[in-house]
Amino acid sequence: MANFGPSVSRYKMVVYLKNGDRKVYYSLLKEEQKNPPDKVVSNMVRRLLFGLHHGKYQTAMLYDTRNTNEAFQKWSLGHREY
């Protein structure tokens, strides 16, 4: 069984980079099982937006794939919009 992916992960982050590329990341199943949901989300944001893509992204949107598959957090140029 996969540790992450569209069929098993609860959270999905779509990152639009300044160079025009789009990257999609999924939360880790192992992390979801041992941490509360707010901790899983904050870890994804910390690792991806303030780590890997710091200063390189235009917009990032975080989705909950199990409830409504609607964005519940949006980040633009380092600032959270909602």
PDB file with SEQRES, HELIX, SHEET and CRYST1 records, atoms N, CA, C and O in Angstrom:
SEQRES   1 A   82  MET ALA ASN PHE GLY PRO SER VAL SER ARG TYR LYS MET          
SEQRES   2 A   82  VAL VAL TYR LEU LYS ASN GLY ASP ARG LYS VAL TYR TYR          
SEQRES   3 A   82  SER LEU LEU LYS GLU GLU GLN LYS ASN PRO PRO ASP LYS          
SEQRES   4 A   82  VAL VAL SER ASN MET VAL ARG ARG LEU LEU PHE GLY LEU          
SEQRES   5 A   82  HIS HIS GLY LYS TYR GLN THR ALA MET LEU TYR ASP THR          
SEQRES   6 A   82  ARG ASN THR ASN GLU ALA PHE GLN LYS TRP SER LEU GLY          
SEQRES   7 A   82  HIS ARG GLU TYR                                              
HELIX    1 AA1 LEU A   29  LYS A   34  1                                   6    
HELIX    2 AA2 PRO A   37  ARG A   47  1                                  11    
HELIX    3 AA3 LEU A   48  LEU A   52  3                                   5    
SHEET    1 AA1 5 ARG A  22  TYR A  26  0                                        
SHEET    2 AA1 5 TYR A  11  LEU A  17 -1                                        
SHEET    3 AA1 5 TYR A  57  ASP A  64 -1                                        
SHEET    4 AA1 5 ALA A  71  SER A  76 -1                                        
SHEET    5 AA1 5 HIS A  79  ARG A  80 -1                                        
CRYST1    1.000    1.000    1.000  90.00  90.00  90.00 P 1           1          
ATOM      1  N   MET A   1       0.835  -1.192   0.000  1.00  0.00           N  
ATOM      2  CA  MET A   1       0.000   0.000   0.000  1.00  0.00           C  
ATOM      3  C   MET A   1       0.874   1.248   0.000  1.00  0.00           C  
ATOM      4  O   MET A   1       1.888   1.306   0.696  1.00  0.00           O  
ATOM      5  N   ALA A   2       0.484   2.222  -0.768  1.00  0.00           N  
ATOM      6  CA  ALA A   2       1.257   3.454  -0.889  1.00  0.00           C  
ATOM      7  C   ALA A   2       1.159   4.287   0.382  1.00  0.00           C  
ATOM      8  O   ALA A   2       0.156   4.242   1.093  1.00  0.00           O  
ATOM      9  N   ASN A   3       2.212   5.047   0.657  1.00  0.00           N  
ATOM     10  CA  ASN A   3       2.250   5.921   1.826  1.00  0.00           C  
ATOM     11  C   ASN A   3       1.630   7.287   1.530  1.00  0.00           C  
ATOM     12  O   ASN A   3       1.364   8.059   2.450  1.00  0.00           O  
ATOM     13  N   PHE A   4       1.403   7.584   0.263  1.00  0.00           N  
ATOM     14  CA  PHE A   4       0.755   8.830  -0.127  1.00  0.00           C  
ATOM     15  C   PHE A   4       0.198   8.668  -1.532  1.00  0.00           C  
ATOM     16  O   PHE A   4       0.551   7.730  -2.247  1.00  0.00           O  
ATOM     17  N   GLY A   5      -0.668   9.580  -1.918  1.00  0.00           N  
ATOM     18  CA  GLY A   5      -1.227   9.543  -3.267  1.00  0.00           C  
ATOM     19  C   GLY A   5      -2.674   9.977  -3.270  1.00  0.00           C  
ATOM     20  O   GLY A   5      -3.268  10.141  -2.204  1.00  0.00           O  
ATOM     21  N   PRO A   6      -3.259  10.167  -4.443  1.00  0.00           N  
ATOM     22  CA  PRO A   6      -4.610  10.689  -4.548  1.00  0.00           C  
ATOM     23  C   PRO A   6      -5.671   9.787  -3.929  1.00  0.00           C  
ATOM     24  O   PRO A   6      -6.717  10.281  -3.507  1.00  0.00           O  
ATOM     25  N   SER A   7      -5.435   8.490  -3.862  1.00  0.00           N  
ATOM     26  CA  SER A   7      -6.464   7.593  -3.335  1.00  0.00           C  
ATOM     27  C   SER A   7      -6.401   7.401  -1.821  1.00  0.00           C  
ATOM     28  O   SER A   7      -7.385   6.966  -1.223  1.00  0.00           O  
ATOM     29  N   VAL A   8      -5.262   7.717  -1.183  1.00  0.00           N  
ATOM     30  CA  VAL A   8      -5.136   7.458   0.251  1.00  0.00           C  
ATOM     31  C   VAL A   8      -4.899   8.710   1.096  1.00  0.00           C  
ATOM     32  O   VAL A   8      -5.194   8.695   2.291  1.00  0.00           O  
ATOM     33  N   SER A   9      -4.390   9.764   0.528  1.00  0.00           N  
ATOM     34  CA  SER A   9      -4.046  10.955   1.305  1.00  0.00           C  
ATOM     35  C   SER A   9      -5.251  11.847   1.547  1.00  0.00           C  
ATOM     36  O   SER A   9      -6.128  11.979   0.694  1.00  0.00           O  
ATOM     37  N   ARG A  10      -5.277  12.448   2.706  1.00  0.00           N  
ATOM     38  CA  ARG A  10      -6.389  13.348   3.028  1.00  0.00           C  
ATOM     39  C   ARG A  10      -6.162  14.746   2.461  1.00  0.00           C  
ATOM     40  O   ARG A  10      -7.114  15.401   2.037  1.00  0.00           O  
ATOM     41  N   TYR A  11      -4.922  15.207   2.448  1.00  0.00           N  
ATOM     42  CA  TYR A  11      -4.632  16.573   2.012  1.00  0.00           C  
ATOM     43  C   TYR A  11      -3.816  16.581   0.736  1.00  0.00           C  
ATOM     44  O   TYR A  11      -2.942  15.741   0.522  1.00  0.00           O  
ATOM     45  N   LYS A  12      -4.125  17.555  -0.107  1.00  0.00           N  
ATOM     46  CA  LYS A  12      -3.412  17.753  -1.373  1.00  0.00           C  
ATOM     47  C   LYS A  12      -3.023  19.219  -1.456  1.00  0.00           C  
ATOM     48  O   LYS A  12      -3.839  20.098  -1.179  1.00  0.00           O  
ATOM     49  N   MET A  13      -1.775  19.488  -1.837  1.00  0.00           N  
ATOM     50  CA  MET A  13      -1.323  20.863  -2.033  1.00  0.00           C  
ATOM     51  C   MET A  13      -0.895  21.032  -3.482  1.00  0.00           C  
ATOM     52  O   MET A  13      -0.068  20.275  -3.992  1.00  0.00           O  
ATOM     53  N   VAL A  14      -1.469  22.033  -4.137  1.00  0.00           N  
ATOM     54  CA  VAL A  14      -1.093  22.368  -5.509  1.00  0.00           C  
ATOM     55  C   VAL A  14      -0.309  23.665  -5.447  1.00  0.00           C  
ATOM     56  O   VAL A  14      -0.803  24.679  -4.954  1.00  0.00           O  
ATOM     57  N   VAL A  15       0.924  23.625  -5.953  1.00  0.00           N  
ATOM     58  CA  VAL A  15       1.827  24.773  -5.903  1.00  0.00           C  
ATOM     59  C   VAL A  15       2.078  25.253  -7.324  1.00  0.00           C  
ATOM     60  O   VAL A  15       2.537  24.492  -8.176  1.00  0.00           O  
ATOM     61  N   TYR A  16       1.772  26.522  -7.572  1.00  0.00           N  
ATOM     62  CA  TYR A  16       2.032  27.154  -8.872  1.00  0.00           C  
ATOM     63  C   TYR A  16       3.309  27.977  -8.732  1.00  0.00           C  
ATOM     64  O   TYR A  16       3.361  28.940  -7.967  1.00  0.00           O  
ATOM     65  N   LEU A  17       4.331  27.586  -9.477  1.00  0.00           N  
ATOM     66  CA  LEU A  17       5.637  28.233  -9.375  1.00  0.00           C  
ATOM     67  C   LEU A  17       5.716  29.462 -10.269  1.00  0.00           C  
ATOM     68  O   LEU A  17       4.949  29.607 -11.221  1.00  0.00           O  
ATOM     69  N   LYS A  18       6.644  30.332  -9.953  1.00  0.00           N  
ATOM     70  CA  LYS A  18       6.820  31.568 -10.719  1.00  0.00           C  
ATOM     71  C   LYS A  18       7.264  31.299 -12.148  1.00  0.00           C  
ATOM     72  O   LYS A  18       7.007  32.113 -13.035  1.00  0.00           O  
ATOM     73  N   ASN A  19       7.930  30.166 -12.389  1.00  0.00           N  
ATOM     74  CA  ASN A  19       8.398  29.857 -13.743  1.00  0.00           C  
ATOM     75  C   ASN A  19       7.315  29.215 -14.608  1.00  0.00           C  
ATOM     76  O   ASN A  19       7.578  28.836 -15.749  1.00  0.00           O  
ATOM     77  N   GLY A  20       6.076  29.088 -14.061  1.00  0.00           N  
ATOM     78  CA  GLY A  20       4.955  28.558 -14.825  1.00  0.00           C  
ATOM     79  C   GLY A  20       4.640  27.097 -14.570  1.00  0.00           C  
ATOM     80  O   GLY A  20       3.609  26.608 -15.031  1.00  0.00           O  
ATOM     81  N   ASP A  21       5.492  26.387 -13.853  1.00  0.00           N  
ATOM     82  CA  ASP A  21       5.239  24.982 -13.548  1.00  0.00           C  
ATOM     83  C   ASP A  21       4.195  24.842 -12.450  1.00  0.00           C  
ATOM     84  O   ASP A  21       3.939  25.774 -11.688  1.00  0.00           O  
ATOM     85  N   ARG A  22       3.602  23.666 -12.387  1.00  0.00           N  
ATOM     86  CA  ARG A  22       2.633  23.333 -11.337  1.00  0.00           C  
ATOM     87  C   ARG A  22       3.051  22.012 -10.713  1.00  0.00           C  
ATOM     88  O   ARG A  22       3.327  21.047 -11.426  1.00  0.00           O  
ATOM     89  N   LYS A  23       3.101  21.962  -9.396  1.00  0.00           N  
ATOM     90  CA  LYS A  23       3.473  20.751  -8.661  1.00  0.00           C  
ATOM     91  C   LYS A  23       2.321  20.366  -7.742  1.00  0.00           C  
ATOM     92  O   LYS A  23       1.666  21.229  -7.158  1.00  0.00           O  
ATOM     93  N   VAL A  24       2.078  19.066  -7.620  1.00  0.00           N  
ATOM     94  CA  VAL A  24       1.023  18.557  -6.735  1.00  0.00           C  
ATOM     95  C   VAL A  24       1.688  17.648  -5.707  1.00  0.00           C  
ATOM     96  O   VAL A  24       2.466  16.760  -6.056  1.00  0.00           O  
ATOM     97  N   TYR A  25       1.368  17.884  -4.424  1.00  0.00           N  
ATOM     98  CA  TYR A  25       1.918  17.097  -3.326  1.00  0.00           C  
ATOM     99  C   TYR A  25       0.772  16.557  -2.484  1.00  0.00           C  
ATOM    100  O   TYR A  25      -0.273  17.195  -2.350  1.00  0.00           O  
ATOM    101  N   TYR A  26       0.981  15.376  -1.920  1.00  0.00           N  
ATOM    102  CA  TYR A  26      -0.018  14.729  -1.078  1.00  0.00           C  
ATOM    103  C   TYR A  26       0.555  14.506   0.309  1.00  0.00           C  
ATOM    104  O   TYR A  26       1.757  14.294   0.467  1.00  0.00           O  
ATOM    105  N   SER A  27      -0.320  14.557   1.323  1.00  0.00           N  
ATOM    106  CA  SER A  27       0.124  14.317   2.690  1.00  0.00           C  
ATOM    107  C   SER A  27       0.501  12.847   2.859  1.00  0.00           C  
ATOM    108  O   SER A  27      -0.012  11.972   2.162  1.00  0.00           O  
ATOM    109  N   LEU A  28       1.412  12.599   3.803  1.00  0.00           N  
ATOM    110  CA  LEU A  28       1.872  11.247   4.072  1.00  0.00           C  
ATOM    111  C   LEU A  28       0.887  10.523   4.980  1.00  0.00           C  
ATOM    112  O   LEU A  28       0.474  11.060   6.008  1.00  0.00           O  
ATOM    113  N   LEU A  29       0.518   9.321   4.608  1.00  0.00           N  
ATOM    114  CA  LEU A  29      -0.432   8.536   5.376  1.00  0.00           C  
ATOM    115  C   LEU A  29       0.100   8.253   6.778  1.00  0.00           C  
ATOM    116  O   LEU A  29      -0.654   8.296   7.751  1.00  0.00           O  
ATOM    117  N   LYS A  30       1.383   7.966   6.882  1.00  0.00           N  
ATOM    118  CA  LYS A  30       1.995   7.676   8.181  1.00  0.00           C  
ATOM    119  C   LYS A  30       1.868   8.873   9.116  1.00  0.00           C  
ATOM    120  O   LYS A  30       1.593   8.710  10.305  1.00  0.00           O  
ATOM    121  N   GLU A  31       2.067  10.071   8.583  1.00  0.00           N  
ATOM    122  CA  GLU A  31       1.962  11.294   9.389  1.00  0.00           C  
ATOM    123  C   GLU A  31       0.509  11.566   9.771  1.00  0.00           C  
ATOM    124  O   GLU A  31       0.247  12.049  10.873  1.00  0.00           O  
ATOM    125  N   GLU A  32      -0.429  11.267   8.891  1.00  0.00           N  
ATOM    126  CA  GLU A  32      -1.853  11.469   9.184  1.00  0.00           C  
ATOM    127  C   GLU A  32      -2.320  10.584  10.332  1.00  0.00           C  
ATOM    128  O   GLU A  32      -3.164  10.992  11.130  1.00  0.00           O  
ATOM    129  N   GLN A  33      -1.778   9.385  10.418  1.00  0.00           N  
ATOM    130  CA  GLN A  33      -2.214   8.435  11.435  1.00  0.00           C  
ATOM    131  C   GLN A  33      -1.720   8.794  12.833  1.00  0.00           C  
ATOM    132  O   GLN A  33      -2.383   8.457  13.814  1.00  0.00           O  
ATOM    133  N   LYS A  34      -0.585   9.462  12.952  1.00  0.00           N  
ATOM    134  CA  LYS A  34      -0.038   9.728  14.282  1.00  0.00           C  
ATOM    135  C   LYS A  34      -0.168  11.180  14.728  1.00  0.00           C  
ATOM    136  O   LYS A  34       0.187  11.495  15.864  1.00  0.00           O  
ATOM    137  N   ASN A  35      -0.663  12.076  13.877  1.00  0.00           N  
ATOM    138  CA  ASN A  35      -0.783  13.490  14.232  1.00  0.00           C  
ATOM    139  C   ASN A  35      -2.201  13.999  14.001  1.00  0.00           C  
ATOM    140  O   ASN A  35      -2.922  13.468  13.155  1.00  0.00           O  
ATOM    141  N   PRO A  36      -2.609  15.034  14.756  1.00  0.00           N  
ATOM    142  CA  PRO A  36      -3.909  15.657  14.480  1.00  0.00           C  
ATOM    143  C   PRO A  36      -3.878  16.404  13.145  1.00  0.00           C  
ATOM    144  O   PRO A  36      -2.804  16.774  12.671  1.00  0.00           O  
ATOM    145  N   PRO A  37      -5.051  16.630  12.533  1.00  0.00           N  
ATOM    146  CA  PRO A  37      -5.097  17.261  11.202  1.00  0.00           C  
ATOM    147  C   PRO A  37      -4.386  18.612  11.107  1.00  0.00           C  
ATOM    148  O   PRO A  37      -3.727  18.880  10.103  1.00  0.00           O  
ATOM    149  N   ASP A  38      -4.502  19.467  12.123  1.00  0.00           N  
ATOM    150  CA  ASP A  38      -3.849  20.779  12.037  1.00  0.00           C  
ATOM    151  C   ASP A  38      -2.330  20.654  12.020  1.00  0.00           C  
ATOM    152  O   ASP A  38      -1.655  21.479  11.404  1.00  0.00           O  
ATOM    153  N   LYS A  39      -1.784  19.644  12.680  1.00  0.00           N  
ATOM    154  CA  LYS A  39      -0.343  19.417  12.673  1.00  0.00           C  
ATOM    155  C   LYS A  39       0.127  18.913  11.306  1.00  0.00           C  
ATOM    156  O   LYS A  39       1.195  19.302  10.833  1.00  0.00           O  
ATOM    157  N   VAL A  40      -0.668  18.053  10.677  1.00  0.00           N  
ATOM    158  CA  VAL A  40      -0.330  17.542   9.342  1.00  0.00           C  
ATOM    159  C   VAL A  40      -0.278  18.698   8.341  1.00  0.00           C  
ATOM    160  O   VAL A  40       0.636  18.778   7.520  1.00  0.00           O  
ATOM    161  N   VAL A  41      -1.270  19.596   8.417  1.00  0.00           N  
ATOM    162  CA  VAL A  41      -1.323  20.751   7.510  1.00  0.00           C  
ATOM    163  C   VAL A  41      -0.134  21.684   7.760  1.00  0.00           C  
ATOM    164  O   VAL A  41       0.520  22.115   6.810  1.00  0.00           O  
ATOM    165  N   SER A  42       0.148  21.995   9.010  1.00  0.00           N  
ATOM    166  CA  SER A  42       1.265  22.912   9.297  1.00  0.00           C  
ATOM    167  C   SER A  42       2.599  22.311   8.871  1.00  0.00           C  
ATOM    168  O   SER A  42       3.490  23.039   8.433  1.00  0.00           O  
ATOM    169  N   ASN A  43       2.753  20.988   8.993  1.00  0.00           N  
ATOM    170  CA  ASN A  43       3.987  20.347   8.538  1.00  0.00           C  
ATOM    171  C   ASN A  43       4.129  20.425   7.022  1.00  0.00           C  
ATOM    172  O   ASN A  43       5.228  20.659   6.518  1.00  0.00           O  
ATOM    173  N   MET A  44       3.035  20.233   6.287  1.00  0.00           N  
ATOM    174  CA  MET A  44       3.090  20.348   4.826  1.00  0.00           C  
ATOM    175  C   MET A  44       3.481  21.766   4.410  1.00  0.00           C  
ATOM    176  O   MET A  44       4.339  21.949   3.546  1.00  0.00           O  
ATOM    177  N   VAL A  45       2.856  22.757   5.020  1.00  0.00           N  
ATOM    178  CA  VAL A  45       3.148  24.155   4.693  1.00  0.00           C  
ATOM    179  C   VAL A  45       4.607  24.475   5.002  1.00  0.00           C  
ATOM    180  O   VAL A  45       5.298  25.097   4.196  1.00  0.00           O  
ATOM    181  N   ARG A  46       5.065  24.050   6.162  1.00  0.00           N  
ATOM    182  CA  ARG A  46       6.452  24.330   6.565  1.00  0.00           C  
ATOM    183  C   ARG A  46       7.444  23.679   5.601  1.00  0.00           C  
ATOM    184  O   ARG A  46       8.389  24.327   5.150  1.00  0.00           O  
ATOM    185  N   ARG A  47       7.233  22.413   5.288  1.00  0.00           N  
ATOM    186  CA  ARG A  47       8.175  21.699   4.422  1.00  0.00           C  
ATOM    187  C   ARG A  47       8.182  22.225   2.991  1.00  0.00           C  
ATOM    188  O   ARG A  47       9.244  22.382   2.389  1.00  0.00           O  
ATOM    189  N   LEU A  48       7.001  22.496   2.446  1.00  0.00           N  
ATOM    190  CA  LEU A  48       6.914  22.835   1.031  1.00  0.00           C  
ATOM    191  C   LEU A  48       7.040  24.333   0.759  1.00  0.00           C  
ATOM    192  O   LEU A  48       7.819  24.736  -0.105  1.00  0.00           O  
ATOM    193  N   LEU A  49       6.288  25.162   1.479  1.00  0.00           N  
ATOM    194  CA  LEU A  49       6.272  26.593   1.164  1.00  0.00           C  
ATOM    195  C   LEU A  49       7.418  27.359   1.802  1.00  0.00           C  
ATOM    196  O   LEU A  49       7.917  28.328   1.228  1.00  0.00           O  
ATOM    197  N   PHE A  50       7.836  26.932   2.985  1.00  0.00           N  
ATOM    198  CA  PHE A  50       8.926  27.640   3.655  1.00  0.00           C  
ATOM    199  C   PHE A  50      10.227  26.862   3.591  1.00  0.00           C  
ATOM    200  O   PHE A  50      11.223  27.259   4.197  1.00  0.00           O  
ATOM    201  N   GLY A  51      10.223  25.764   2.864  1.00  0.00           N  
ATOM    202  CA  GLY A  51      11.413  24.950   2.679  1.00  0.00           C  
ATOM    203  C   GLY A  51      11.737  24.799   1.210  1.00  0.00           C  
ATOM    204  O   GLY A  51      12.487  25.589   0.637  1.00  0.00           O  
ATOM    205  N   LEU A  52      11.165  23.778   0.610  1.00  0.00           N  
ATOM    206  CA  LEU A  52      11.471  23.400  -0.771  1.00  0.00           C  
ATOM    207  C   LEU A  52      11.192  24.505  -1.786  1.00  0.00           C  
ATOM    208  O   LEU A  52      12.020  24.753  -2.663  1.00  0.00           O  
ATOM    209  N   HIS A  53      10.048  25.172  -1.686  1.00  0.00           N  
ATOM    210  CA  HIS A  53       9.660  26.177  -2.684  1.00  0.00           C  
ATOM    211  C   HIS A  53       9.717  27.610  -2.155  1.00  0.00           C  
ATOM    212  O   HIS A  53       9.079  28.499  -2.719  1.00  0.00           O  
ATOM    213  N   HIS A  54      10.465  27.843  -1.088  1.00  0.00           N  
ATOM    214  CA  HIS A  54      10.536  29.183  -0.509  1.00  0.00           C  
ATOM    215  C   HIS A  54      11.053  30.193  -1.538  1.00  0.00           C  
ATOM    216  O   HIS A  54      12.150  30.042  -2.076  1.00  0.00           O  
ATOM    217  N   GLY A  55      10.255  31.212  -1.799  1.00  0.00           N  
ATOM    218  CA  GLY A  55      10.627  32.248  -2.749  1.00  0.00           C  
ATOM    219  C   GLY A  55      10.438  31.876  -4.211  1.00  0.00           C  
ATOM    220  O   GLY A  55      10.704  32.694  -5.092  1.00  0.00           O  
ATOM    221  N   LYS A  56       9.984  30.652  -4.486  1.00  0.00           N  
ATOM    222  CA  LYS A  56       9.855  30.178  -5.870  1.00  0.00           C  
ATOM    223  C   LYS A  56       8.404  30.039  -6.321  1.00  0.00           C  
ATOM    224  O   LYS A  56       8.143  29.825  -7.505  1.00  0.00           O  
ATOM    225  N   TYR A  57       7.454  30.160  -5.383  1.00  0.00           N  
ATOM    226  CA  TYR A  57       6.066  29.912  -5.759  1.00  0.00           C  
ATOM    227  C   TYR A  57       5.275  31.211  -5.857  1.00  0.00           C  
ATOM    228  O   TYR A  57       5.552  32.193  -5.168  1.00  0.00           O  
ATOM    229  N   GLN A  58       4.287  31.177  -6.734  1.00  0.00           N  
ATOM    230  CA  GLN A  58       3.367  32.299  -6.931  1.00  0.00           C  
ATOM    231  C   GLN A  58       2.143  32.107  -6.042  1.00  0.00           C  
ATOM    232  O   GLN A  58       1.773  32.996  -5.275  1.00  0.00           O  
ATOM    233  N   THR A  59       1.521  30.938  -6.156  1.00  0.00           N  
ATOM    234  CA  THR A  59       0.306  30.615  -5.406  1.00  0.00           C  
ATOM    235  C   THR A  59       0.356  29.157  -4.992  1.00  0.00           C  
ATOM    236  O   THR A  59       0.866  28.311  -5.727  1.00  0.00           O  
ATOM    237  N   ALA A  60      -0.176  28.866  -3.813  1.00  0.00           N  
ATOM    238  CA  ALA A  60      -0.312  27.486  -3.344  1.00  0.00           C  
ATOM    239  C   ALA A  60      -1.696  27.327  -2.731  1.00  0.00           C  
ATOM    240  O   ALA A  60      -2.164  28.193  -1.992  1.00  0.00           O  
ATOM    241  N   MET A  61      -2.343  26.210  -3.046  1.00  0.00           N  
ATOM    242  CA  MET A  61      -3.682  25.949  -2.519  1.00  0.00           C  
ATOM    243  C   MET A  61      -3.697  24.581  -1.861  1.00  0.00           C  
ATOM    244  O   MET A  61      -3.169  23.609  -2.403  1.00  0.00           O  
ATOM    245  N   LEU A  62      -4.312  24.517  -0.680  1.00  0.00           N  
ATOM    246  CA  LEU A  62      -4.380  23.285   0.092  1.00  0.00           C  
ATOM    247  C   LEU A  62      -5.813  22.778   0.092  1.00  0.00           C  
ATOM    248  O   LEU A  62      -6.741  23.523   0.407  1.00  0.00           O  
ATOM    249  N   TYR A  63      -5.992  21.507  -0.263  1.00  0.00           N  
ATOM    250  CA  TYR A  63      -7.318  20.896  -0.398  1.00  0.00           C  
ATOM    251  C   TYR A  63      -7.484  19.758   0.601  1.00  0.00           C  
ATOM    252  O   TYR A  63      -6.527  19.053   0.918  1.00  0.00           O  
ATOM    253  N   ASP A  64      -8.715  19.585   1.096  1.00  0.00           N  
ATOM    254  CA  ASP A  64      -9.084  18.421   1.889  1.00  0.00           C  
ATOM    255  C   ASP A  64      -9.834  17.484   0.949  1.00  0.00           C  
ATOM    256  O   ASP A  64     -10.976  17.762   0.583  1.00  0.00           O  
ATOM    257  N   THR A  65      -9.213  16.389   0.558  1.00  0.00           N  
ATOM    258  CA  THR A  65      -9.785  15.508  -0.468  1.00  0.00           C  
ATOM    259  C   THR A  65     -10.894  14.614   0.061  1.00  0.00           C  
ATOM    260  O   THR A  65     -11.651  14.049  -0.729  1.00  0.00           O  
ATOM    261  N   ARG A  66     -11.012  14.469   1.369  1.00  0.00           N  
ATOM    262  CA  ARG A  66     -12.026  13.560   1.910  1.00  0.00           C  
ATOM    263  C   ARG A  66     -13.374  14.235   2.130  1.00  0.00           C  
ATOM    264  O   ARG A  66     -14.401  13.558   2.095  1.00  0.00           O  
ATOM    265  N   ASN A  67     -13.405  15.522   2.350  1.00  0.00           N  
ATOM    266  CA  ASN A  67     -14.670  16.192   2.632  1.00  0.00           C  
ATOM    267  C   ASN A  67     -15.289  16.793   1.376  1.00  0.00           C  
ATOM    268  O   ASN A  67     -16.277  16.269   0.862  1.00  0.00           O  
ATOM    269  N   THR A  68     -14.728  17.869   0.888  1.00  0.00           N  
ATOM    270  CA  THR A  68     -15.365  18.569  -0.226  1.00  0.00           C  
ATOM    271  C   THR A  68     -14.459  18.739  -1.439  1.00  0.00           C  
ATOM    272  O   THR A  68     -14.919  19.136  -2.510  1.00  0.00           O  
ATOM    273  N   ASN A  69     -13.181  18.442  -1.274  1.00  0.00           N  
ATOM    274  CA  ASN A  69     -12.186  18.664  -2.318  1.00  0.00           C  
ATOM    275  C   ASN A  69     -12.148  20.134  -2.750  1.00  0.00           C  
ATOM    276  O   ASN A  69     -11.849  20.446  -3.903  1.00  0.00           O  
ATOM    277  N   GLU A  70     -12.454  21.021  -1.815  1.00  0.00           N  
ATOM    278  CA  GLU A  70     -12.347  22.459  -2.057  1.00  0.00           C  
ATOM    279  C   GLU A  70     -11.143  22.997  -1.292  1.00  0.00           C  
ATOM    280  O   GLU A  70     -10.772  22.471  -0.242  1.00  0.00           O  
ATOM    281  N   ALA A  71     -10.545  24.044  -1.829  1.00  0.00           N  
ATOM    282  CA  ALA A  71      -9.393  24.653  -1.166  1.00  0.00           C  
ATOM    283  C   ALA A  71      -9.825  25.273   0.155  1.00  0.00           C  
ATOM    284  O   ALA A  71     -10.820  25.996   0.210  1.00  0.00           O  
ATOM    285  N   PHE A  72      -9.076  24.989   1.221  1.00  0.00           N  
ATOM    286  CA  PHE A  72      -9.383  25.601   2.499  1.00  0.00           C  
ATOM    287  C   PHE A  72      -8.258  26.502   2.992  1.00  0.00           C  
ATOM    288  O   PHE A  72      -8.413  27.186   4.003  1.00  0.00           O  
ATOM    289  N   GLN A  73      -7.131  26.508   2.290  1.00  0.00           N  
ATOM    290  CA  GLN A  73      -6.067  27.475   2.547  1.00  0.00           C  
ATOM    291  C   GLN A  73      -5.472  27.894   1.213  1.00  0.00           C  
ATOM    292  O   GLN A  73      -5.290  27.076   0.312  1.00  0.00           O  
ATOM    293  N   LYS A  74      -5.174  29.176   1.104  1.00  0.00           N  
ATOM    294  CA  LYS A  74      -4.532  29.691  -0.103  1.00  0.00           C  
ATOM    295  C   LYS A  74      -3.399  30.607   0.327  1.00  0.00           C  
ATOM    296  O   LYS A  74      -3.559  31.459   1.200  1.00  0.00           O  
ATOM    297  N   TRP A  75      -2.257  30.412  -0.305  1.00  0.00           N  
ATOM    298  CA  TRP A  75      -1.074  31.224  -0.035  1.00  0.00           C  
ATOM    299  C   TRP A  75      -0.657  31.908  -1.326  1.00  0.00           C  
ATOM    300  O   TRP A  75      -0.610  31.274  -2.379  1.00  0.00           O  
ATOM    301  N   SER A  76      -0.353  33.207  -1.250  1.00  0.00           N  
ATOM    302  CA  SER A  76       0.156  33.942  -2.399  1.00  0.00           C  
ATOM    303  C   SER A  76       1.394  34.729  -1.994  1.00  0.00           C  
ATOM    304  O   SER A  76       1.353  35.554  -1.081  1.00  0.00           O  
ATOM    305  N   LEU A  77       2.475  34.464  -2.675  1.00  0.00           N  
ATOM    306  CA  LEU A  77       3.741  35.165  -2.461  1.00  0.00           C  
ATOM    307  C   LEU A  77       4.128  35.236  -0.980  1.00  0.00           C  
ATOM    308  O   LEU A  77       4.575  36.278  -0.499  1.00  0.00           O  
ATOM    309  N   GLY A  78       3.955  34.135  -0.273  1.00  0.00           N  
ATOM    310  CA  GLY A  78       4.382  34.063   1.117  1.00  0.00           C  
ATOM    311  C   GLY A  78       3.369  34.500   2.141  1.00  0.00           C  
ATOM    312  O   GLY A  78       3.657  34.463   3.338  1.00  0.00           O  
ATOM    313  N   HIS A  79       2.178  34.915   1.713  1.00  0.00           N  
ATOM    314  CA  HIS A  79       1.153  35.379   2.633  1.00  0.00           C  
ATOM    315  C   HIS A  79      -0.100  34.535   2.499  1.00  0.00           C  
ATOM    316  O   HIS A  79      -0.549  34.228   1.394  1.00  0.00           O  
ATOM    317  N   ARG A  80      -0.660  34.163   3.649  1.00  0.00           N  
ATOM    318  CA  ARG A  80      -1.872  33.361   3.640  1.00  0.00           C  
ATOM    319  C   ARG A  80      -3.071  34.243   3.382  1.00  0.00           C  
ATOM    320  O   ARG A  80      -3.262  35.242   4.074  1.00  0.00           O  
ATOM    321  N   GLU A  81      -3.887  33.892   2.393  1.00  0.00           N  
ATOM    322  CA  GLU A  81      -5.079  34.677   2.054  1.00  0.00           C  
ATOM    323  C   GLU A  81      -6.302  34.179   2.806  1.00  0.00           C  
ATOM    324  O   GLU A  81      -7.110  34.989   3.260  1.00  0.00           O  
ATOM    325  N   TYR A  82      -6.458  32.883   2.949  1.00  0.00           N  
ATOM    326  CA  TYR A  82      -7.552  32.304   3.732  1.00  0.00           C  
ATOM    327  C   TYR A  82      -7.192  30.906   4.156  1.00  0.00           C  
ATOM    328  O   TYR A  82      -7.981  30.242   4.828  1.00  0.00           O  
TER     329      TYR A  82                                                      
END                                                                             
